[in-house]
Amino acid sequence: MSDEPIDDRAADHTADHTADDHADNRYAMFAQRYADEQIPWDTGITPPEIVTVVAELPTGRALDLGCGTGTNVRFLAQHGWQADGIDFVPLAIERARQKLADFPPGQAVAYCHDVTRLSELAALRPPYDLVVDIGCGHSLPLQTQPGYAQVIHDLLRPGGVFMLFSHQPSEERPGWTPDDVRRLFGPYFNIVWQVINDDTTTGRPSGWYRLVKPAEISG
Ligand SMILES: C[S@@+](CC[C@H](N)C(=O)[O-])C[C@H]1O[C@@H](n2cnc3c(N)ncnc32)[C@H](O)[C@@H]1O
């Protein structure tokens, strides 16, 4: 469990982002959704795409970006991974910490923090073998997205896997098309697998992507 006080973190977020209306709006929207229990993504079920990758990979260190209430952090820890999760909504992190309370200290940790400021979270434990983003990155402010891609690259070990689920954009909501994913992440990763489909909870056109950070070339 992280010792980071949840309420202080929320206050920090607001203070640091007054100049960024988009970020503030997204934060307010997500915080309200959790407060109102309008969270259809919070199914308590780990997606089969994550189940498959966890069955294939040797256990290691994993990071879940936008972890919500910690369902997938808990799944990873149950399967022997040392797992960290990050979300900026205090209520989500409070619930995640409840779900993770039974694991040994350090095996499954939930941080209340903004994923666009990962380099400020000194408690992170890179290099990670697996990074997961299920529905978080696609709604980040546009100007933060290139930096987000680079930090994920920097946090992963060479050969590490990045599993990404993102909605496609619509008139009402932001999102990433497969071209957006290639443009943002292509400079850092090989996209080894992708499935374009409809989100099973919302019906929105979506994509799952498996990206691999190229191994270092020796010699
Ligand atoms: C669609 S939900 C998915 C939650 C979780 N991955 C799941 O599958 O249950 C997106 C999550 O990303 C979080 N999020 C969005 N922007 C964020 C940011 N800048 N920093 C941290 N978390 C963020 C939201 O609070 C929300 O919990």
The ligand as a Tripos MOL2 file, in Angstrom:
@<TRIPOS>MOLECULE
LIG
   27    29     1     0     0
SMALL
NO_CHARGES

@<TRIPOS>ATOM
      1 C1        -12.2770    4.1870  -18.7590 C.3       1 LIG1
      2 S1        -11.5800    4.2050  -17.1610 S.3       1 LIG1
      3 C2        -10.7710    2.6340  -17.1070 C.3       1 LIG1
      4 C3        -10.3330    2.2160  -15.7350 C.3       1 LIG1
      5 C4         -9.5790    0.8910  -15.6590 C.3       1 LIG1
      6 N1         -8.4320    0.8770  -16.5400 N.3       1 LIG1
      7 C5        -10.4990   -0.2430  -15.9710 C.2       1 LIG1
      8 O1        -10.3500   -0.8500  -17.0250 O.co2     1 LIG1
      9 O2        -11.3760   -0.5450  -15.1490 O.co2     1 LIG1
     10 C6        -10.2070    5.3550  -17.3620 C.3       1 LIG1
     11 C7         -9.4610    5.6060  -16.0680 C.3       1 LIG1
     12 O3         -8.3430    6.4580  -16.3340 O.3       1 LIG1
     13 C8         -8.2530    7.3820  -15.2750 C.3       1 LIG1
     14 N2         -7.5300    8.5650  -15.7930 N.ar      1 LIG1
     15 C9         -7.8740    9.3660  -16.8350 C.ar      1 LIG1
     16 N3         -6.9720   10.3430  -17.0090 N.ar      1 LIG1
     17 C10        -6.0150   10.1480  -16.0590 C.ar      1 LIG1
     18 C11        -4.8330   10.8460  -15.7090 C.ar      1 LIG1
     19 N4         -4.4320   11.9420  -16.3840 N.pl3     1 LIG1
     20 N5         -4.0800   10.3730  -14.6900 N.ar      1 LIG1
     21 C12        -4.4880    9.2630  -13.9860 C.ar      1 LIG1
     22 N6         -5.6020    8.5770  -14.2530 N.ar      1 LIG1
     23 C13        -6.3760    9.0080  -15.2820 C.ar      1 LIG1
     24 C14        -9.6780    7.6760  -14.8710 C.3       1 LIG1
     25 O4         -9.8020    8.1890  -13.5690 O.3       1 LIG1
     26 C15       -10.3100    6.2760  -15.0030 C.3       1 LIG1
     27 O5        -10.2400    5.5580  -13.8050 O.3       1 LIG1
@<TRIPOS>BOND
     1     1     2 1
     2     2     3 1
     3     2    10 1
     4     3     4 1
     5     4     5 1
     6     5     6 1
     7     5     7 1
     8     7     8 2
     9     7     9 1
    10    10    11 1
    11    11    12 1
    12    11    26 1
    13    12    13 1
    14    13    14 1
    15    13    24 1
    16    14    15 ar
    17    14    23 ar
    18    15    16 ar
    19    16    17 ar
    20    17    18 ar
    21    17    23 ar
    22    18    19 1
    23    18    20 ar
    24    20    21 ar
    25    21    22 ar
    26    22    23 ar
    27    24    25 1
    28    24    26 1
    29    26    27 1
@<TRIPOS>SUBSTRUCTURE
     1 LIG1         1 GROUP 0 **** ****
